[in-house]
Amino acid sequence: MTSASKGSRFWRHLFAGAWKTRRDFPAAVLAEVEAATKRCESLHPGEIRFIVEGALPIASVLAGITPRQRAVELFAHYGVWDTEHNNGVLIYVLLADRDVEIVADRGVAGGRVPQSEWESCCRIMETHFGAGRFGEGSIAGIEAVVAVLARYPPDRADVGDELPNTPIVI
């Protein structure tokens, strides 16, 4: 990353306040995401967790923490890995970086899902988000993840709804 792009990233994170997150993901959109997560989880044995973060703490930006690193950190922090069959999938949205990351546990991914499949799900969401369609993009992303899970189903049967369906906003 060039120093110019590092500086640009610094300012994006500094000025991406909670107001922007609330504007892009108001209560109605979060309710739609929750409903879509619940509906889609009934179609496969995976567990989806959706997290939106407006901006990283400035110390993290200065340390060069990438959206992927932050997604992995949140995957652990929120226990997405803590399901009976290790079948959790995190969809992480970092608004300040205009980035979406997907982290899948070993019971889902297990080396069977090509990274390009997850990246395709991310691009679908990023395209919608770039046009200001945060609700539609979130639902399209959840549905894309479900399509991947249908093509590469987890090894074991579903044990029920293990993770909360309510999206987390940081």
Secondary structure as GFF3:
##gff-version 3
##sequence-region A 1 170
A	DSSP	alpha_helix	3	15	.	.	.	ID=ss1
A	DSSP	alpha_helix	18	24	.	.	.	ID=ss2
A	DSSP	alpha_helix	27	41	.	.	.	ID=ss3
A	DSSP	beta_strand	47	53	.	.	.	ID=ss4
A	DSSP	alpha_helix	58	62	.	.	.	ID=ss5
A	DSSP	alpha_helix	67	77	.	.	.	ID=ss6
A	DSSP	beta_strand	88	94	.	.	.	ID=ss7
A	DSSP	three_ten_helix	95	97	.	.	.	ID=ss8
A	DSSP	beta_strand	99	104	.	.	.	ID=ss9
A	DSSP	alpha_helix	115	130	.	.	.	ID=ss10
A	DSSP	alpha_helix	134	151	.	.	.	ID=ss11
A	DSSP	beta_strand	168	169	.	.	.	ID=ss12
###
